[in-house]
Amino acid sequence: MLARFHLSSPKGNAPPGDVDIELGLQGGTPSSAQPGFDGFFEQVREIEKLLATLTELLGALQVVDILQEIQERHDAVKEIETKILELQQIFLDLSILVETQGEMVNNIEEQAKVAAKYVEDGRNLLEKAKTLQKNTREWTCIAIIILLITILVVVLSLKPWAKE
């Protein structure tokens, strides 16, 4: 009698090589007074050995499956680690951008304050110019009036209408 077994992993993942077992179960010639029982017991012992071998192989396949699962989990952890490192780099880049833009906002704020000061100074200078222009206009008018009065006094003192 010939028994052939083919084992593969329970998940369908084949280990480094499928395991084929061929066992030849042969009945011996009866040597005792009870023909066939010695061969039967010998076959039972061989079947027990076969079952022990199968149990060891199943244990080995389970170990292979566990190792594959551990490797898959290790790969998943490595992938998560890579993604976390990428996320860390993104946050570092983002913090640099925020800091740079914060500096730009501060610079813009300072420029706005300087511009507001220039506008206030310009307004004050315009007020001064307006006052000076008003005063200058008044003084110009006064000077013109004084000049006219002086001309009138000179003309009147010469008496051009009086004949000599």
Disulfide bonds with the S-S distance in Angstrom:
none
